[in-house]
Amino acid sequence: MHIENLMTMNIPRTAECLVQDLLCPEQISVMYGPPNTGKTFIALELARCLSAGQPFLGLETKKVDVFLVELEGRHGMAKRAKAIQTYFPINHSDKQVLIDFDSFNLQEESLDTRLQERFEECGFHPKLVIIDTLSMAMNGADENSSAMTSAVMSLKGIAKTCGTHVMVIHHSGKDPSKGARGHSSLKGAVDTEILIHDNKLSVTKQRDLPKISPIPFRLEVVDLEVPEGSRQMSSCVVLPANAEVRRD
């Protein structure tokens, strides 16, 4: 590419972001943090907000379809989805959020092509793909080896072939300040890196946008309806830290 061509390339603008000042189209990101800090809850809230075109923790969003690959188990996800349906009104004009529990292997050749063919078959064109979690999607490969490099290439392939932003959920090491766990090729390749810790969403890397300030949030407990005589169940939804407490 000649320098003259570089001068005419478009610079990413806030108006083009999937999430204002946070996620750009056709890039890859990692959301990481210690266990039990709310990463999957945050991912579900992100999916809900994008499908409805509603603000995500105060950040404006584009209304798009979302594909969530959930590899951590069906039961917990069922409760979380029920909590969202209970707490937030469902608008039938919303875009779709499809959740896939099937095996998903980032070491598989031509995964991007297979995924694109699947989307085309069902007429579904997501602009955000969330993979929960990276370690499960690596199919037992060592996160600290060159297998991470091939996983990263697979993520980039999905983003380009499917025309979507790809976010992976990952774990941090013992010290969250040292970044996501595993081979350094992950941090080097991602466009956006988000830490979920101490009830805050903090951007720790941003390639094309300025870093935003940490955003505090809270997990609101939602009691779920269960058949009479069954044990009471509850789950959580994500709210901005300053959101009013809803009183039924």
Buried (B, 14 or more C-beta within 10 A) or exposed (E): EEEEEEEEEEEBEEEEBBBBBBBBBBBBBBBBBBEEBBBBBBBBBBBBBBBBBBEBBEBBBBBBBBBBBBBBEEEEBEBBBBBBBBBBEEEEEBBBBBBBEEEBBBBBEEBBEEBBEEBEEEEEBBBBBBBBBBBBBBBEBEBEEEBBBBBBBBBBBBBEBBBBBBBBBBBBEEEBEEBBBBBEBBBEBBBBBBBBBEBBBBBBBBEEBEEBEBBBBBBBEBEBEEEEEEEEEEBBBBBBEEEEEEEE
